[in-house]
Amino acid sequence: MDYLSAIQLGFATAFEWNNLLFCLVGVALGTVVGLLPGIGALSTISMLLPLTFYMEPTTAIIMLAGVFYGAQYGGSIASILLNIPGTATNAITCLDGYPLAKQGRAGVALAITTLSSFVGGSFAILVLMLLGPLLAEVALAFGAPEYTAIMVFGLIAASTLSGGSMLKGLAMVVVGVALGTVGMDMNTGVQRFQFGMRDLSDGLSIVALAMGLFGVAEILVNLMRSDGSPFKVHDVTLRSLIPTRKDVRESTMPTVRGTLIGTVLGILPGTGATIASFMAYATEKRVSRTPGIFGKGAMAGIAAPEASNNAAVQSAFIPTLSLGIPGDAVMAVMLGALMIHGIAPGPSLVNQHPELFWGLIASFWIGNVILLVLNLPFIGLFVRILKIPYDALYVAMLFFICVGVFSIRNSVFDVFVVIAFGIVGVFMILGRYPAAPLLLGFILGPMIEENMRRALLISRGSFDIFVSTPVSATFIVLSLVTLVATAGLPLVRRAIRKAASDVTVENEG
């Protein structure tokens, strides 16, 4: 299928009334959960998984993707108006967005972030259209050793580059892989780690696991930290959204640079939109002729990170759809949604399900246009949502989580699994153990096991097969380099600090 036919198929699929409707629902819901601090796209997507069980696969993934990139738009609203990031990716926007709001320029700041987000997302979609099918064609030539090496690299990169302690990240990967072994062995049919419980015969439900770790846990922690009262915000008028020529000029090149940074980092496993937004901000501050204005209301300080995080979110679909390798936890949940419908993620997805692949890409264009329309004229409506008492929101969300997970298999056991992992997730958050590597391990663990055992059968038990081809050997080396580099960074930092302190002491002496 040539590009023109594929694009026509994509838009024909995306413009079907049900796909168009759920694209609108997804981006609108994403905007709302993005502007409500403490909820986030990951928690919402986990909660929506039971609903997608009753949808067509294309419709389901279009809606979930809409929630993901819609949350990036909505997160900037809370960052600018409240100095509270709606999502982690919008944290850096607070530095200059809130000072602009205090100067009475909240409307202009919101308009610039919306336009920058649109530009960043649109460019990344173009890259996805060009690179996605090409990468999938190359990946079709991969065998079991290559897939094993790539997935191992994806796990290591995601656990070590996602921030926080490397040991904690790797420990959570191991826990996730262990949880993925529960249930029936895919090669022998033998039950493993069932402990005499029939409900574990098919393994743990990814829906229950994700909803517990990211839905229930986040809600419980936010209830512990919140007093339940709504936020005090000022209304934003349509007239205040119009930027001046100076505003547009000051934000144009930062938007371009942020878009490029976000697109590149979004493709790499383990980096994601948060790192992209921080790197874009740091880059702008470094190249600026007046770095002193950053943190006091610089337009570049909001345009670059917002363009970057939206570009990163869109480009993260490149390895996910083309290789079946999720770069972060949200992408892992997306793969889980496909697996629920019996669709195998990976390079065969482009050829076997072209309507899903190209329909999703076309929906990105439609969703970004919808977000542009929603976030400018209806900004006042979204601001009023912040005035809803949080206690009412969280209790309702907990109720729908339990109902949703029960409806999938009509299993009370799954409800207990959600509650159990919700409690575990609370302790993980308090102990700063990242949940994302656990979920990635749970998703990729069985895939790694399957391909690794297949490769060892081919090689008659020899591990040399994993370094016998250039692709697998390269990714094995990259995995080792990533581990060594990440483990060595704290040591290097300590050495630098010690050397700096020694020099300071000598100078004082």
Stockholm file with secondary structure:
# STOCKHOLM 1.0

chainA/1-509         MDYLSAIQLGFATAFEWNNLLFCLVGVALGTVVGLLPGIGALSTISMLLPLTFYMEPTTAIIMLAGVFYGAQYGGSIASILLNIPGTATNAITCLDGYPLAKQGRAGVALAITTLSSFVGGSFAILVLMLLGPLLAEVALAFGAPEYTAIMVFGLIAASTLSGGSMLKGLAMVVVGVALGTVGMDMNTGVQRFQFGMRDLSDGLSIVALAMGLFGVAEILVNLMRSDGSPFKVHDVTLRSLIPTRKDVRESTMPTVRGTLIGTVLGILPGTGATIASFMAYATEKRVSRTPGIFGKGAMAGIAAPEASNNAAVQSAFIPTLSLGIPGDAVMAVMLGALMIHGIAPGPSLVNQHPELFWGLIASFWIGNVILLVLNLPFIGLFVRILKIPYDALYVAMLFFICVGVFSIRNSVFDVFVVIAFGIVGVFMILGRYPAAPLLLGFILGPMIEENMRRALLISRGSFDIFVSTPVSATFIVLSLVTLVATAGLPLVRRAIRKAASDVTVENEG
#=GR chainA/1-509 SS CCHHHHHHHHHHHHTSHHHHHHHHHHHHHHHHHHHSTTTHHHHHHHHHHHHHTTSCHHHHHHHHHHHHHHHHHHHHHHHHHHSCCSSGGGGGGHHHHHHHHHTTCHHHHHHHHHHHHHHHHHHHHHHHHHHHHHHHHHHTTCCHHHHHHHHHHHHHHHHHHSSSCHHHHHHHHHHHHHHHTCEECTTTCCEESCTTCGGGTTCCCHHHHHIIIIIIHHHHHHHHHCCSCCCCCCCCCSGGGCCCHHHHHHHHHHHHHHHHHHHHHHHSTTTHHHHHHHHHHHHHHHHCSCGGGTTSCCTHHHHHHHHHHHHHHHHTHHHHHHHSCCSSHHHHHHHHHHHHTTCCCSTHHHHHCHHHHHHHHHHHHHHHHHHHHHHTTTHHHHHHHTTSCHHHHHHHHHHHHHHHHHHHHTCHHHHHHHHHHHHHHHHHHHTTCCSHHHHHHHHHHHHHHHHHHHHHHHTTTCGGGGGSSHHHHHHHHHHHHHHHHHHHHHHHHHHHHHHHHHHHHHHHC
#=GC SS_cons         CCHHHHHHHHHHHHTSHHHHHHHHHHHHHHHHHHHSTTTHHHHHHHHHHHHHTTSCHHHHHHHHHHHHHHHHHHHHHHHHHHSCCSSGGGGGGHHHHHHHHHTTCHHHHHHHHHHHHHHHHHHHHHHHHHHHHHHHHHHTTCCHHHHHHHHHHHHHHHHHHSSSCHHHHHHHHHHHHHHHTCEECTTTCCEESCTTCGGGTTCCCHHHHHIIIIIIHHHHHHHHHCCSCCCCCCCCCSGGGCCCHHHHHHHHHHHHHHHHHHHHHHHSTTTHHHHHHHHHHHHHHHHCSCGGGTTSCCTHHHHHHHHHHHHHHHHTHHHHHHHSCCSSHHHHHHHHHHHHTTCCCSTHHHHHCHHHHHHHHHHHHHHHHHHHHHHTTTHHHHHHHTTSCHHHHHHHHHHHHHHHHHHHHTCHHHHHHHHHHHHHHHHHHHTTCCSHHHHHHHHHHHHHHHHHHHHHHHTTTCGGGGGSSHHHHHHHHHHHHHHHHHHHHHHHHHHHHHHHHHHHHHHHC
//
